[in-house]
Amino acid sequence: MPALLAALLAATGGSAFAQSAANYVIGPRDVLTIQVFDSDLAGKYAVEADGTFSFPLIGRIQAAGRTLRQFEDDLKKKLADGFFRNPQVSVAVDQYRSQQIFVMGEVRAPGPVPLTGGMTLVEALARAGSTLPGSAGEVVVVRAPQKTDAPLLPNQNGGAEIFRASIRDLEAGKLAQNIELQDGDTLYVPRAETIYIFGEVRSPNAYPIQKDMTVLQALAIAGGATEHAALNRIKVVRVVNGDKKEIKVKLTDIVRAGDTIIV
């Protein structure tokens, strides 16, 4: 996952990220880094519960509810009103405290993650320590119609918007799936369902199933077939409508969750 993050961030480019971060909406408890060039006003300023904070020369100024770009413009106008001629102002977020997302399921460090400006799906997964080997190979984003202070799982969506992305597609660089996240989003990485592989394979065992996995791919994760395997006689034991059925399959056939593959 770290390599995936680096590759996708490089592909998207820093300028696009910076533009998106400038549209971050400031909230209470955020800490801002403000620089006013050719002055001694630079410093870190914490936005208070009412959305304001005190700035030298100006006094109380409203920050919450404004994007970084909008707040920069507001600050420039106030400083230009009798204090500076054409002030050059830079505002960035030093600590994101007002907004968060939740990353749940098969990740190494599930829980809330501070939402930074322009945070994408891949970055959030990396912040949660990446996905576990037993994950189903997809991530579900649940976006509630109203902000929530607790994670909202797909089966509790209550009218939420649901977006699904394939981990494999993200690794392949399909950036359309690497969506930008919003305050209160829940990312859920489900556990993969299981198949069982026995007989003439090198490592017979139970294995997590991935989407559209073929019989050949299943054999590969079991270490491959042994020299004694008869690949034209592979069978699958599958439960259909509550009854167990034995099915002869080809290497290109798709396996299903709960299948037992016998080589």
C-alpha positions in Angstrom: 0.0 0.0 0.0 2.8 2.6 0.6 4.1 2.1 -2.9 0.5 2.4 -4.2 0.1 5.7 -2.4 3.3 7.2 -3.7 2.5 6.1 -7.3 -1.0 7.6 -7.3 0.0 10.8 -5.6 2.7 11.2 -8.2 0.2 10.5 -11.0 -2.3 13.1 -9.7 0.3 15.8 -9.3 1.0 18.2 -6.5 -0.7 21.2 -8.1 -4.1 19.5 -8.2 -3.8 18.5 -4.5 -2.8 22.1 -3.5 -5.8 23.5 -5.4 -8.1 21.0 -3.6 -6.6 21.8 -0.2 -7.2 25.5 -0.7 -10.9 24.7 -0.9 -10.8 23.0 2.6 -13.5 24.6 4.8 -12.1 25.8 8.1 -13.9 24.6 11.2 -13.7 25.1 15.0 -10.6 23.7 16.7 -8.5 23.8 13.5 -5.1 25.4 14.0 -4.0 27.7 11.2 -0.5 28.8 10.2 -0.6 32.4 8.9 2.2 34.3 7.3 2.0 38.0 6.4 5.2 38.7 4.4 7.4 41.6 5.4 5.9 41.6 8.9 6.2 40.0 12.3 2.6 38.7 12.3 3.4 35.1 11.3 2.2 32.5 13.8 -0.2 29.7 14.6 -3.7 30.5 15.5 -6.4 28.2 16.9 -9.9 28.7 15.7 -12.2 28.8 18.8 -15.5 27.1 19.4 -17.5 30.1 18.0 -15.5 29.9 14.7 -13.4 33.1 15.4 -10.0 33.9 16.8 -8.1 37.1 17.6 -5.5 38.4 15.1 -3.0 41.2 15.8 -4.1 44.7 14.6 -7.5 43.4 13.5 -9.0 41.7 16.6 -11.7 39.0 16.3 -12.0 37.5 12.8 -14.4 34.9 11.5 -12.7 31.8 10.1 -15.0 28.8 10.4 -17.2 28.2 7.4 -14.7 29.9 5.1 -12.4 28.0 2.7 -8.7 28.7 3.1 -8.8 30.8 -0.1 -11.8 32.8 1.1 -10.2 33.4 4.5 -6.9 34.5 2.9 -8.9 37.1 0.9 -10.8 38.3 4.0 -7.5 38.7 5.9 -5.9 40.6 3.0 -8.8 43.0 2.8 -8.7 43.7 6.5 -5.0 44.2 6.6 -5.1 46.5 3.6 -7.6 48.7 5.4 -5.2 51.1 6.9 -2.4 48.7 7.9 -0.5 47.4 4.8 -0.3 48.3 1.2 -1.1 45.2 -0.9 -0.4 42.7 1.9 0.9 39.2 0.9 -0.9 36.6 3.0 -0.6 32.8 3.2 -2.9 30.6 5.2 -2.5 26.9 5.7 -3.9 24.3 8.2 -1.3 23.2 10.8 -3.6 20.8 12.6 -6.9 19.4 11.3 -9.2 19.1 14.3 -12.7 20.0 13.1 -13.4 17.3 10.5 -12.9 13.5 10.4 -13.6 10.4 8.5 -13.9 6.8 9.7 -11.9 3.8 8.3 -13.3 0.5 9.4 -13.0 -3.2 8.6 -10.0 -5.1 7.3 -7.3 -2.3 7.8 -4.4 -2.4 10.2 -5.5 0.7 12.3 -9.3 1.1 12.1 -10.9 4.2 13.6 -11.3 7.9 13.0 -8.9 9.8 10.8 -8.6 13.6 10.7 -9.8 14.9 7.3 -7.1 17.0 5.7 -7.6 19.2 2.7 -8.0 17.2 -0.5 -7.7 13.8 1.2 -8.4 11.0 -1.2 -9.5 7.4 -0.8 -5.9 6.0 -1.2 -4.5 8.5 1.3 -7.1 7.6 3.9 -6.4 3.9 3.5 -2.7 4.6 3.9 -3.4 6.6 7.1 -5.2 3.5 8.4 -2.1 1.4 7.9 -3.3 -0.2 4.6 -5.6 -3.1 4.0 -5.1 -6.6 5.5 -4.4 -9.7 3.5 -7.9 -11.1 4.3 -9.7 -8.1 2.8 -12.2 -8.6 0.0 -10.3 -6.4 -2.4 -12.7 -3.5 -2.4 -13.5 -0.5 -0.3 -17.0 0.9 0.3 -17.4 4.6 1.0 -20.6 5.4 2.9 -21.6 9.1 2.7 -24.4 10.1 5.1 -27.0 12.7 4.0 -26.1 14.6 7.1 -22.8 14.7 9.1 -22.4 11.9 11.6 -20.1 11.6 14.6 -20.0 7.8 14.3 -19.1 5.4 11.5 -22.0 4.4 9.3 -21.7 0.9 7.8 -23.2 -0.1 4.4 -26.0 -2.1 5.9 -27.0 0.8 8.1 -26.9 3.4 5.4 -30.3 5.1 6.1 -30.4 6.8 2.7 -26.6 7.3 2.5 -24.8 7.5 -0.8 -22.7 4.4 -1.5 -19.5 4.3 -3.6 -17.5 1.1 -4.2 -13.9 1.0 -5.4 -11.7 -1.9 -6.4 -8.3 -2.1 -4.6 -7.0 -3.8 -7.8 -8.2 -0.9 -9.9 -6.6 1.6 -7.6 -3.4 -0.3 -7.8 -3.7 -0.2 -11.6 -3.9 3.6 -11.4 -7.6 4.1 -12.3 -7.7 7.5 -10.7 -11.5 8.0 -11.3 -12.0 5.6 -8.4 -9.6 7.6 -6.1 -12.4 10.0 -5.0 -11.9 13.0 -2.7 -13.5 12.4 0.7 -15.9 14.6 2.7 -16.4 15.2 6.4 -18.1 12.3 8.1 -17.5 9.7 5.3 -17.0 6.1 6.4 -14.6 3.8 4.5 -15.4 0.2 5.1 -13.1 -2.6 3.8 -15.0 -5.9 4.1 -13.5 -9.3 4.9 -13.1 -11.6 1.9 -15.3 -14.7 1.8 -13.5 -18.0 1.7 -12.9 -20.9 -0.7 -11.2 -24.2 0.1 -8.6 -25.9 -2.1 -7.6 -29.5 -1.6 -5.9 -32.3 -3.5 -2.9 -32.1 -5.8 -1.9 -28.5 -4.9 1.2 -27.5 -3.0 -0.5 -25.7 -0.2 -4.0 -27.0 0.4 -6.0 -24.7 2.7 -8.8 -22.2 3.0 -8.1 -18.9 1.1 -9.9 -15.5 0.7 -11.7 -15.1 -2.6 -11.3 -12.1 -4.8 -13.8 -10.7 -7.2 -14.0 -12.7 -10.5 -11.4 -15.1 -9.4 -10.9 -18.1 -11.8 -10.1 -21.6 -10.9 -6.6 -21.1 -12.3 -6.1 -18.0 -10.1 -7.3 -20.0 -7.1 -4.8 -22.8 -7.8 -2.1 -20.1 -8.0 -2.7 -18.8 -4.5 -2.5 -22.4 -3.2 1.0 -22.7 -4.6 0.1 -24.1 -7.9 -0.8 -27.7 -8.9 1.7 -30.6 -8.2 3.2 -32.7 -11.0 0.6 -35.3 -10.3 -2.4 -33.0 -10.8 -4.9 -33.8 -13.5 -6.0 -30.3 -14.5 -8.7 -31.7 -16.8 -10.5 -33.4 -14.0 -10.8 -30.6 -11.4 -14.1 -30.6 -9.5 -15.9 -28.1 -7.3 -18.2 -29.0 -4.5 -20.8 -26.1 -4.3 -23.9 -25.6 -2.2 -26.8 -24.7 -4.5 -30.2 -24.0 -2.9 -29.1 -25.8 0.2 -27.9 -28.9 -1.6 -24.3 -29.9 -2.2 -23.4 -30.5 -5.8 -20.3 -31.7 -7.5 -19.4 -29.8 -10.6 -16.7 -30.4 -13.2 -15.0 -27.1 -14.0 -12.4 -25.6 -16.4 -9.5 -23.5 -15.4 -11.2 -20.4 -16.8 -14.4 -20.8 -14.7 -15.2 -18.3 -12.0 -15.3 -19.7 -8.4 -17.8 -18.7 -5.8 -17.6 -18.0 -2.1 -17.8 -21.3 -0.1 -16.6 -23.5 -3.1 -14.4 -26.4 -2.3 -12.0 -27.0 -5.2 -10.7 -30.6 -5.5 -7.7 -31.2 -7.8 
